[in-house]
Amino acid sequence: MHTQIKDLDFTGQNIYAGIDAHKNSWKVSIYSEEIYHKTFNQPPKPEVLYSYLSKHFPNGTYYSVYEAGFCGFWIHDRLQSLGINNIVVNPADVPATDKEKKQKTDHVDSNKLARQLRNGDLEAIYIHKRDILEDRTLVRMRRTLVKDLTRYKNRIKSNLYFFGIEFPEEFTRNRFYWSKRFMDWLNQLELNRESGTDSLRILVEQVKFLRKDLLEVNRKIRKLSQNECYRERIDLLMSIRGIGLTAAMIILTEIEDIHRFKNQEKLASYVGLTPTSHSSGDKNIHGEMVNRGNKFLKSTIIESAWIAARVDPILQMDFISYCKRMKKKKAIVRIARKLLNRISFVLKNKVLYNDGIN
């Protein structure tokens, strides 16, 4: 049997592997150009797959695919380094029959991926460079801390309201919320029982820790923005009204290379600023924004659009005009698309933004 395998030669033949990746194991399906080989479990290591392919299909040209998810792109990098032509696909873009949707198993998923890879039905997503991915984790960490900080602040307010404790008048205006004086007032509060006071103290201390961590992350992001690969593009983006340093860093670490988008529609689709549409006969209906796209980038562009609609004269006039015929939330999406066009313009042309350009 071993002699037979050694005598095999798959030179010039393509072998396709569909990988359904999980933390503790992979389900792998193998196809050649003509036949289905088999589906099997293996340890979650690219080297094991390469060893199997080399043993059973020596000298073949190997192709593989897996869906983007929790496992990131280290698998892609390792497979590529081993000589396997790997792609990563968006799970939402993998075609599936009604039967495959209703009888979804690891076996079905890996088999489907391998078969469609062989048929050329899959489109690979863009893989960011490892350095950019690591920079992105720092920038995304800031958003995580902001969300956690907001949650703990809301818990403190809920706790005070539950026990009927009102804020002093000097703290009722928003600009005094969470100031040092406000935090000192919280620390001095005494509830009826020690247990109630302790629970409030724990919440307040957690807010202090999160604020300290957030301050440190902000410092590191500012330092990162001075890196040679970001500094010039940061200046370009900040020439657009409504975009600050943090927003600029989010844009650069999420997009990486603006030239990978063929046109504005591709960029808007990646961000998630395209409407749903349904066409039938003479009817062409456009609805809400699609429920896909880069959520970090999408929320950042929309937040920047709210600022731009206040500080940029042209966008302010456009926003007022849109609000006359639609709700503000829909109008701001139009402003966000205009802002996205400006972002694309300055990055592609490497020029500072001129306020006279709409």
DRENKOLRO-207332 format. One record per residue (C-alpha): residue in three letters; residue number from 1; x, z, y. Coordinates in Angstrom, 3 decimals, decimal comma. Layout:
rest; nr; px; pz; py
ala; NUM; X; Z; Y;
...
REM end
This chain:
rest; nr; px; pz; py
met; 1; 0,000; 0,000; 0,000;
his; 2; 2,809; 0,884; 2,419;
thr; 3; 4,606; -2,338; 1,484;
gln; 4; 1,496; -4,347; 2,366;
ile; 5; 1,228; -2,738; 5,823;
lys; 6; 4,897; -3,407; 6,533;
asp; 7; 4,424; -7,072; 5,646;
leu; 8; 1,558; -7,470; 8,115;
asp; 9; 2,214; -9,338; 11,330;
phe; 10; -0,357; -9,505; 14,131;
thr; 11; 1,822; -11,392; 16,588;
gly; 12; -0,374; -13,230; 19,101;
gln; 13; -3,522; -11,324; 18,065;
asn; 14; -5,458; -8,942; 20,341;
ile; 15; -6,567; -5,524; 19,104;
tyr; 16; -9,181; -3,548; 21,063;
ala; 17; -9,696; 0,239; 21,053;
gly; 18; -12,669; 2,038; 22,590;
ile; 19; -11,970; 5,718; 23,300;
asp; 20; -14,642; 8,368; 23,749;
ala; 21; -12,397; 11,097; 25,156;
his; 22; -13,116; 14,807; 24,783;
lys; 23; -10,979; 17,885; 25,315;
asn; 24; -10,263; 18,653; 21,646;
ser; 25; -10,594; 15,233; 19,995;
trp; 26; -11,121; 11,526; 20,578;
lys; 27; -13,536; 9,229; 18,823;
val; 28; -11,838; 5,831; 18,581;
ser; 29; -13,303; 2,472; 17,487;
ile; 30; -11,051; -0,483; 16,668;
tyr; 31; -11,929; -4,197; 16,852;
ser; 32; -9,859; -7,306; 16,307;
glu; 33; -10,871; -10,680; 17,726;
glu; 34; -12,967; -11,426; 14,637;
ile; 35; -13,974; -8,173; 12,949;
tyr; 36; -14,799; -4,515; 13,399;
his; 37; -12,068; -2,377; 11,822;
lys; 38; -13,237; 1,268; 11,823;
thr; 39; -14,204; 4,327; 13,879;
phe; 40; -12,334; 7,590; 13,423;
asn; 41; -11,481; 10,949; 14,992;
gln; 42; -7,987; 11,714; 16,236;
pro; 43; -6,204; 14,398; 18,265;
pro; 44; -6,442; 13,839; 22,046;
lys; 45; -2,966; 12,305; 22,319;
pro; 46; -2,149; 8,700; 23,318;
glu; 47; 0,913; 8,756; 21,032;
val; 48; -1,324; 9,229; 17,983;
leu; 49; -3,375; 6,149; 18,880;
tyr; 50; -0,246; 4,090; 19,477;
ser; 51; 1,173; 5,196; 16,121;
tyr; 52; -2,048; 4,144; 14,349;
leu; 53; -2,142; 0,738; 16,037;
ser; 54; 1,536; 0,093; 15,339;
lys; 55; 1,127; 0,989; 11,684;
his; 56; -2,032; -0,994; 10,960;
phe; 57; -1,641; -3,850; 13,457;
pro; 58; 2,118; -4,336; 13,887;
asn; 59; 3,266; -6,660; 16,672;
gly; 60; -0,284; -7,060; 17,989;
thr; 61; -1,278; -6,993; 21,650;
tyr; 62; -3,172; -3,754; 22,202;
tyr; 63; -6,013; -3,143; 24,659;
ser; 64; -7,933; 0,084; 25,199;
val; 65; -10,622; 1,536; 27,431;
tyr; 66; -12,166; 4,906; 28,226;
glu; 67; -14,696; 6,179; 30,759;
ala; 68; -13,653; 7,987; 33,935;
gly; 69; -14,433; 11,681; 33,787;
phe; 70; -12,996; 15,163; 33,509;
cys; 71; -9,809; 14,002; 31,779;
gly; 72; -8,524; 12,147; 34,829;
phe; 73; -6,001; 9,321; 34,591;
trp; 74; -3,031; 10,841; 32,753;
ile; 75; -4,323; 9,182; 29,574;
his; 76; -4,261; 5,812; 31,328;
asp; 77; -0,699; 6,343; 32,545;
arg; 78; 0,506; 7,440; 29,095;
leu; 79; -1,181; 4,540; 27,284;
gln; 80; 0,297; 2,061; 29,744;
ser; 81; 3,776; 3,514; 29,268;
leu; 82; 3,385; 3,064; 25,498;
gly; 83; 2,597; -0,630; 25,947;
ile; 84; -1,182; -0,427; 25,504;
asn; 85; -3,101; -2,406; 28,137;
asn; 86; -5,590; 0,243; 29,144;
ile; 87; -8,425; 0,198; 31,675;
val; 88; -10,713; 2,959; 32,925;
val; 89; -14,362; 2,172; 33,650;
asn; 90; -17,208; 3,811; 35,537;
pro; 91; -19,666; 5,187; 32,935;
ala; 92; -22,588; 3,974; 35,055;
asp; 93; -21,315; 0,384; 34,833;
val; 94; -21,052; 0,217; 31,037;
pro; 95; -23,897; -1,985; 29,700;
ala; 96; -26,034; -0,328; 27,031;
thr; 97; -28,992; -1,433; 24,946;
asp; 98; -32,159; 0,631; 24,798;
lys; 99; -31,197; 1,775; 21,300;
glu; 100; -27,752; 2,904; 22,481;
lys; 101; -29,338; 4,906; 25,296;
lys; 102; -31,787; 6,664; 22,959;
gln; 103; -29,343; 7,240; 20,100;
lys; 104; -26,287; 8,241; 22,082;
thr; 105; -23,437; 9,607; 19,962;
asp; 106; -19,645; 9,617; 20,230;
his; 107; -19,526; 6,964; 17,503;
val; 108; -21,958; 4,729; 19,385;
asp; 109; -20,134; 5,218; 22,694;
ser; 110; -16,647; 4,392; 21,393;
asn; 111; -17,966; 1,412; 19,408;
lys; 112; -19,779; 0,089; 22,467;
leu; 113; -16,677; 0,384; 24,636;
ala; 114; -14,429; -1,423; 22,134;
arg; 115; -16,945; -4,221; 21,555;
gln; 116; -17,548; -4,821; 25,261;
leu; 117; -13,816; -4,678; 25,994;
arg; 118; -13,333; -7,467; 23,467;
asn; 119; -16,200; -9,471; 25,003;
gly; 120; -14,799; -9,069; 28,548;
asp; 121; -17,925; -7,289; 29,830;
leu; 122; -16,137; -4,323; 31,434;
glu; 123; -14,747; -4,037; 34,960;
ala; 124; -11,880; -1,624; 35,538;
ile; 125; -11,994; 0,893; 38,372;
tyr; 126; -9,099; 1,346; 40,773;
ile; 127; -6,511; 3,878; 39,615;
his; 128; -4,897; 5,887; 42,399;
lys; 129; -1,199; 6,635; 42,349;
arg; 130; -0,265; 10,051; 40,953;
asp; 131; 1,165; 11,222; 44,311;
ile; 132; -2,062; 10,333; 46,120;
leu; 133; -4,153; 12,112; 43,477;
glu; 134; -2,130; 15,291; 43,948;
asp; 135; -2,453; 15,063; 47,740;
arg; 136; -6,173; 14,537; 47,290;
thr; 137; -6,541; 17,765; 45,320;
leu; 138; -5,232; 19,705; 48,326;
val; 139; -7,605; 17,964; 50,737;
arg; 140; -10,553; 18,443; 48,373;
met; 141; -9,624; 22,109; 47,978;
arg; 142; -10,459; 22,613; 51,636;
arg; 143; -14,031; 21,461; 51,046;
thr; 144; -14,346; 23,768; 48,052;
leu; 145; -13,208; 26,736; 50,127;
val; 146; -15,608; 25,855; 52,952;
lys; 147; -18,512; 25,754; 50,480;
asp; 148; -17,512; 29,071; 48,901;
leu; 149; -17,118; 30,664; 52,330;
thr; 150; -20,572; 29,473; 53,362;
arg; 151; -22,073; 30,915; 50,174;
tyr; 152; -20,581; 34,362; 50,782;
lys; 153; -21,647; 34,371; 54,420;
asn; 154; -25,194; 33,543; 53,325;
arg; 155; -25,078; 36,338; 50,745;
ile; 156; -24,107; 38,832; 53,427;
lys; 157; -26,919; 37,681; 55,713;
ser; 158; -29,391; 37,798; 52,826;
asn; 159; -28,238; 41,305; 51,916;
leu; 160; -28,716; 42,538; 55,491;
tyr; 161; -32,136; 40,911; 55,795;
phe; 162; -33,213; 42,390; 52,436;
phe; 163; -32,597; 45,907; 53,762;
gly; 164; -34,033; 45,181; 57,196;
ile; 165; -30,727; 45,432; 59,073;
glu; 166; -30,822; 43,390; 62,283;
phe; 167; -27,846; 41,948; 64,129;
pro; 168; -27,007; 43,533; 67,485;
glu; 169; -28,107; 41,358; 70,394;
glu; 170; -24,508; 40,428; 71,255;
phe; 171; -24,193; 38,643; 67,885;
thr; 172; -27,484; 36,752; 67,917;
arg; 173; -25,923; 33,703; 69,562;
asn; 174; -24,160; 31,317; 67,172;
arg; 175; -20,826; 31,402; 68,973;
phe; 176; -20,433; 35,097; 68,107;
tyr; 177; -21,137; 34,629; 64,415;
trp; 178; -18,245; 35,656; 62,172;
ser; 179; -15,932; 36,575; 65,031;
lys; 180; -13,486; 39,469; 64,622;
arg; 181; -15,911; 41,774; 66,453;
phe; 182; -18,712; 40,728; 64,122;
met; 183; -16,563; 41,394; 61,045;
asp; 184; -15,627; 44,826; 62,468;
trp; 185; -19,320; 45,591; 62,929;
leu; 186; -19,985; 44,638; 59,286;
asn; 187; -17,177; 46,939; 58,117;
gln; 188; -18,680; 49,856; 60,028;
leu; 189; -22,142; 49,466; 58,524;
glu; 190; -23,248; 52,279; 56,265;
leu; 191; -26,206; 51,858; 53,931;
asn; 192; -28,177; 54,810; 52,519;
arg; 193; -26,207; 54,954; 49,288;
glu; 194; -22,553; 54,462; 48,500;
ser; 195; -23,391; 51,707; 46,006;
gly; 196; -25,128; 49,638; 48,706;
thr; 197; -22,233; 50,098; 51,124;
asp; 198; -19,709; 49,165; 48,416;
ser; 199; -21,520; 45,927; 47,561;
leu; 200; -21,542; 44,920; 51,233;
arg; 201; -17,837; 45,781; 51,590;
ile; 202; -16,983; 43,589; 48,589;
leu; 203; -18,816; 40,617; 50,129;
val; 204; -17,071; 41,136; 53,475;
glu; 205; -13,651; 41,365; 51,802;
gln; 206; -14,349; 38,148; 49,912;
val; 207; -15,102; 36,381; 53,192;
lys; 208; -11,784; 37,628; 54,587;
phe; 209; -9,868; 36,340; 51,555;
leu; 210; -11,552; 32,937; 51,719;
arg; 211; -10,897; 32,622; 55,455;
lys; 212; -7,239; 33,410; 54,843;
asp; 213; -7,029; 30,791; 52,075;
leu; 214; -8,811; 28,234; 54,248;
leu; 215; -6,371; 28,835; 57,091;
glu; 216; -3,447; 28,298; 54,712;
val; 217; -4,939; 25,060; 53,337;
asn; 218; -5,512; 23,766; 56,876;
arg; 219; -1,851; 24,403; 57,659;
lys; 220; -0,716; 22,577; 54,547;
ile; 221; -2,980; 19,607; 55,327;
arg; 222; -1,533; 19,373; 58,838;
lys; 223; 1,964; 19,447; 57,350;
leu; 224; 1,014; 16,775; 54,790;
ser; 225; -0,378; 14,547; 57,548;
gln; 226; 3,130; 14,326; 59,026;
asn; 227; 4,401; 12,736; 55,831;
glu; 228; 5,763; 9,232; 56,399;
cys; 229; 3,109; 7,598; 54,194;
tyr; 230; 0,267; 9,082; 56,313;
arg; 231; 1,551; 9,628; 59,846;
glu; 232; 1,041; 6,111; 61,252;
arg; 233; -2,381; 5,618; 59,672;
ile; 234; -3,510; 9,076; 60,817;
asp; 235; -2,853; 8,016; 64,422;
leu; 236; -4,827; 4,810; 63,867;
leu; 237; -7,845; 6,641; 62,473;
met; 238; -7,811; 9,363; 65,129;
ser; 239; -8,019; 6,685; 67,822;
ile; 240; -11,644; 6,265; 66,663;
arg; 241; -13,956; 8,759; 68,365;
gly; 242; -15,528; 11,164; 65,906;
ile; 243; -12,621; 11,220; 63,443;
gly; 244; -10,311; 14,229; 63,451;
leu; 245; -7,246; 15,108; 61,419;
thr; 246; -9,080; 16,505; 58,399;
ala; 247; -11,509; 13,570; 58,238;
ala; 248; -8,598; 11,136; 58,531;
met; 249; -6,768; 12,798; 55,635;
ile; 250; -9,899; 12,670; 53,479;
ile; 251; -10,318; 8,971; 54,240;
leu; 252; -6,700; 8,127; 53,407;
thr; 253; -6,492; 10,145; 50,185;
glu; 254; -9,834; 8,839; 48,905;
ile; 255; -9,312; 5,164; 49,807;
glu; 256; -5,499; 4,961; 49,455;
asp; 257; -5,267; 1,181; 50,046;
ile; 258; -7,864; -0,458; 52,318;
his; 259; -6,763; -3,928; 51,177;
arg; 260; -8,171; -3,373; 47,692;
phe; 261; -11,645; -4,026; 49,088;
lys; 262; -12,389; -7,743; 49,399;
asn; 263; -14,981; -7,276; 52,141;
gln; 264; -17,007; -4,674; 54,032;
glu; 265; -19,791; -4,667; 51,432;
lys; 266; -17,328; -3,655; 48,707;
leu; 267; -16,036; -0,832; 50,902;
ala; 268; -19,543; 0,354; 51,805;
ser; 269; -20,517; 0,272; 48,132;
tyr; 270; -17,497; 2,386; 47,184;
val; 271; -18,370; 4,936; 49,863;
gly; 272; -22,072; 4,915; 48,940;
leu; 273; -23,492; 3,580; 52,215;
thr; 274; -25,525; 0,724; 50,746;
pro; 275; -29,327; 0,835; 50,386;
thr; 276; -31,196; 0,326; 47,154;
ser; 277; -32,938; -3,031; 46,965;
his; 278; -35,645; -4,656; 44,890;
ser; 279; -36,429; -8,356; 45,122;
ser; 280; -39,276; -10,115; 43,357;
gly; 281; -40,653; -13,461; 44,439;
asp; 282; -41,078; -13,445; 48,193;
lys; 283; -40,698; -9,663; 48,412;
asn; 284; -37,378; -8,053; 49,355;
ile; 285; -37,574; -4,271; 49,632;
his; 286; -34,706; -2,039; 50,796;
gly; 287; -34,941; 1,690; 50,143;
glu; 288; -32,810; 4,819; 50,437;
met; 289; -29,043; 4,860; 49,958;
val; 290; -27,852; 4,321; 46,408;
asn; 291; -27,216; 7,495; 44,435;
arg; 292; -23,597; 6,628; 43,700;
gly; 293; -20,334; 6,245; 45,526;
asn; 294; -17,572; 8,600; 46,577;
lys; 295; -19,427; 11,763; 47,606;
phe; 296; -16,433; 13,273; 49,413;
leu; 297; -15,881; 10,157; 51,488;
lys; 298; -19,588; 9,579; 52,052;
ser; 299; -20,254; 13,045; 53,462;
thr; 300; -17,126; 12,860; 55,635;
ile; 301; -18,121; 9,509; 57,170;
ile; 302; -21,650; 10,748; 57,877;
glu; 303; -20,387; 14,015; 59,410;
ser; 304; -18,023; 11,989; 61,616;
ala; 305; -20,904; 9,679; 62,542;
trp; 306; -22,887; 12,645; 63,943;
ile; 307; -19,932; 13,510; 66,174;
ala; 308; -19,348; 9,880; 67,160;
ala; 309; -23,010; 9,503; 68,109;
arg; 310; -22,471; 12,232; 70,727;
val; 311; -19,031; 11,337; 72,099;
asp; 312; -18,858; 7,538; 71,814;
pro; 313; -20,967; 5,758; 74,508;
ile; 314; -21,589; 2,609; 72,452;
leu; 315; -22,595; 4,455; 69,289;
gln; 316; -24,678; 6,878; 71,325;
met; 317; -26,696; 3,982; 72,756;
asp; 318; -27,070; 2,473; 69,278;
phe; 319; -28,195; 5,800; 67,833;
ile; 320; -30,838; 6,252; 70,543;
ser; 321; -32,053; 2,708; 69,899;
tyr; 322; -32,301; 3,267; 66,139;
cys; 323; -34,131; 6,581; 66,603;
lys; 324; -36,927; 4,758; 68,428;
arg; 325; -37,943; 3,006; 65,218;
met; 326; -36,697; 5,300; 62,427;
lys; 327; -35,897; 8,923; 61,600;
lys; 328; -32,583; 10,405; 62,729;
lys; 329; -31,251; 10,722; 59,172;
lys; 330; -31,746; 7,009; 58,611;
ala; 331; -30,359; 6,160; 62,035;
ile; 332; -27,159; 8,087; 61,400;
val; 333; -26,522; 6,013; 58,267;
arg; 334; -26,492; 2,901; 60,474;
ile; 335; -23,987; 4,629; 62,738;
ala; 336; -21,913; 5,594; 59,694;
arg; 337; -21,754; 1,925; 58,638;
lys; 338; -20,515; 0,972; 62,117;
leu; 339; -17,943; 3,766; 61,949;
leu; 340; -16,831; 2,511; 58,536;
asn; 341; -16,340; -0,964; 60,002;
arg; 342; -14,079; 0,527; 62,679;
ile; 343; -12,085; 2,424; 60,049;
ser; 344; -11,556; -0,765; 58,075;
phe; 345; -10,571; -2,681; 61,229;
val; 346; -7,840; -0,300; 62,393;
leu; 347; -6,356; 0,157; 58,908;
lys; 348; -6,276; -3,543; 58,066;
asn; 349; -4,973; -4,684; 61,447;
lys; 350; -2,749; -1,641; 62,102;
val; 351; -3,896; -1,341; 65,715;
leu; 352; -5,351; 1,571; 67,667;
tyr; 353; -9,069; 1,337; 68,222;
asn; 354; -10,262; -0,047; 71,567;
asp; 355; -13,447; 1,568; 72,845;
gly; 356; -14,597; -1,793; 74,129;
ile; 357; -14,992; -3,109; 70,566;
asn; 358; -18,330; -2,351; 68,950;
REM end
